[in-house]
Amino acid sequence: MDLLKAGWQRFSDRRGTTLAAAIGYRAIFALAPLLVVTVSGAGAVFGQQAASGLLTQDLAQVLGEQLAENIEQLLASAGDQAQAGWLGALILIWAGSGLFNELQGSMLSIFGLTRPEGIGKAVRQRLITLLAVVAMVIGFSIVVAMAAWIPLSGSVGAIAGTAGMLVLGLALGFRYLTRYRPSWPKAFIVAALTVLVMGMASVIVGFFVARGGGGSATGIAGSAVAVLLLVYTLASVFLLGAAMLREYELRGGP
């Protein structure tokens, strides 16, 4: 309980909610090209329509049917353009690197560190952000592949596989997005707890979207607001997890 209180105090003292809002702003710009690139890549294996359907099927479980249908229409129109994949990739590199750069700065603030000085270190950090973008695309593609290989939507295997991917991704982020290097066991423990809280937040937002109202204008607007709320909430949970990890390390927990 003391650890939770200390983590929340660190999160609050370093304006975690404001940092999360900045991350959410960047994430919104990276979301659309990420989905387009993911579907373009998975479409080469499963077919464009199948890949789009698999991805929106996964999104529907979290964000609701209405928003998933809107995203599917967006992807279908983008898929009609021959250069959509390449254009999406270029936009994703720009928006995704900005997202992870913001994420790096926020984590440094939570950890109580400053950005490294010098051109060499700055280039190294930028390369890390680009690698993170590539890893994000691969992760989303794996989720789409899992939806094809595990046909039972919402099955234990699919849920466990997705959760495992998220835990691994968060643990890697805690370890390598900044120069701070927490131990692997602690990084995985905090990552697992963070994913659990993220899952509960997704369920709450999904319930909110489900009450938004079908295909009405109010329902669509509510879905858009819910996406912003979801991104902001997940960013807040991630930074709170980073604060907990830092306090966990400082206290020398097992």
N, C-alpha and C positions, 0 to 999 in steps of 0.2 A: 504494500500500500504506500509506503514511503517513496518507493521508486516511482510509482505512478504519479504521486504528487509532485516529486522533483521534476519528472519529465514534463508534466503539464506546466509547471512554473517556468521551465526553460523555454518551452514552446510559446508561452504568453509573453515572457520578457523580451523575446526576440521577434515579436510581432508575427507569429506564425500564421495567423489568419490573413494578414496583409500579403505575406509571401505566397500563401496558397492562392490568393486571388490573382496575383501576377502570373503564377504557373498556369492557372486555369485559363487566363487570357491567351497565353501562348499556345496552350493545348488545343483550344478551339480552332486555331488556324492550322494546326497540324493534323487534326482529326480527319477532315475530308480527303486530303491527298493521301493520307495513310490508308484509308479504306479503298480508295481508287487503285493505289499501287498493289495492295494486298490482293484485291480481286483480279487485277490484271495478271499478277504472277500466278495465283492459284488457278486462274482461268486457263493457263497453258497446260495444266495437268488435268483438271476436272471439267473444263469447259466454262465459258464466261457466265452463262446463266446458272449453272450448277454452283459455281463458286460464290456468285452473288447471293443465291438462295441460301447457301449454307451459312454465310456470314450474317445475313439479316435474320436468319433463324436464331443464331446465338444472341444477337442484339435484342431480339424480341423478348427473350427470356428475362432480360434486365430492364430494358427501356419501354417495353410494351409494343403491341402490334402496330399502332398507328405510326409511331416514329420509325419503326423498322420498315414499314411500307414506303414512307417518304424517302428513306435512305436508299432503298432498293430502286426507286424511280430515278434518283440522282445518279446511282451507279450505272443504271441501264442507259441513260442519256449520255453519260460520259463514255461508256463502252462503245457507243456508235461512232466515236471519233478515233481515227487511226492512231493519232499521236497522244491519246489520253494518258496512256501508261507512262510515256516519256515525260510529258508535261507534268503529270502528277508526281513523278520521281523528282524532278527538278524543284517543284514547289515544296515537296516533302523534305528535301535536303535543306532548303532555306528555313522552312518553318520548324522542322524537327530539330535542327541544330540550335535555333533560337530557343526552343523549348528546353532542351537539355542544358543550354548555357544558363538559362534562368533557374533551372533546377539545381545546377552546381552552385550558383550564387546563394540560393536559399539554404542549401544544405551547409555551406560554409558558415553562413550566419547562425544557423541552429547549432552547429558544432563549436562556434566561437572562434572561427579561423578567418583569415583574410585570403584574398585571391593571390596566387603566386606571382611574383614579379619577374620580369625578364621575357624576352621574345621566345626563347626556347621553351620555357615552361608554358607560355601562353599558347604556342603552337601545339604542344603536347595535350593541353586541356581541350583545344578545339578538335584535335583528332579523336580524343575520347568521346566527344559529343557526336561526331560523325559515326563512330563505331556503335554508339548507343542507338542512333537512328536505324542503322542496319539491323541491329539486334531486335529492335522494336518491330520492324517489318517481318523478320524471320519468326518472331514470336507470334504475331497475328496470323501469319501463314500456317504455322503449326496448329493453331487453334482451328483454322478452317479445315485443315487436313484431318484433325481429330474428329471434327463433326462428320466428315465423310466416312472415316474408318470405324467410328462408333455410332451406328445409326440410331440408337435409342437416345433421343433427346432427353437431357436431364438425368441420364443414367449415372450410377455411382462412379463408373470408370471415367466418363467424360468430365464429371465435376472434379474428381480427384486429379485427373491429368491437367486440367486447366489450373487448378489451385497450385499444383506442384510447379507448373511453369511460372506462375506469378511469384511464388516464394523464391524460386531460384533467381528470377529477374530482380526482385527487390534486394535480395542478399548481395547480388553482384553490384547493384546500384549503391548500396550502403558501403561496399568495399572499394569501388573503383571510380565513382563519379567525382570524388575529391581526393586530396592527398591523405586524408585521415583513413587509417586502416584498422577497423575493429577486427576482433578475432572472428574466425569463421563460425564457431558454435554460437556466439552471441548474435552475430549477424543473421544467422538462420532462425534462431529463436524469435528475435524481434520481427523478422520478416514474416514468419508464420502467424504471429499474433496480429501483425498489421493486415495481412491478407484476410484474416478472420473478420476483423472490424470492417474492412472494405466490403466484404461480402454482405455483412449486415446492412451497411449503408446503401449498397446497391438494391437490396430487397426493399428497403424503405422508399427509395426513389422510384423503383419499379411500381410499388403500390400507389405512389402519388400519380404516376403517369396513367396507370390503369383507371384511375378515377377522373382523368382529364376529360373524357368525353368523346370517344370514338373518332369520327371523321369531321366533326364540327370545327369551325375556325378556332373556337376556344380550346378545343382539345389539342389541335396542332400547336397553338401558341404555348399551351401548358407543357407539351412535350419538349418544345425548344427550351423553355425555362428549366425543365427538369434536367436536360442535358447539361446546362450551365451549372445547375445545382450539384449534379452528380460529379462533374469534373472538379469543381471547387471542393466538395466534400472529400473526394478521394485524395486530392492534393493535400488537404489539411491532415487527413489521417496519415499519409506518408510522412509528412514533416513531423507530426507528433511521434511517429515511430522512430524517426531519426533522433529526436530529442530524448526519447526513452533509451535508445541505444547508447547515446553519449553518456547519459547518467549511469546506465548499467556498467559501462566500461570504467567510469570514474570511481564507482563504488566497489569495483573488483568482484562483481557477482560471479557465481559459478558458470 
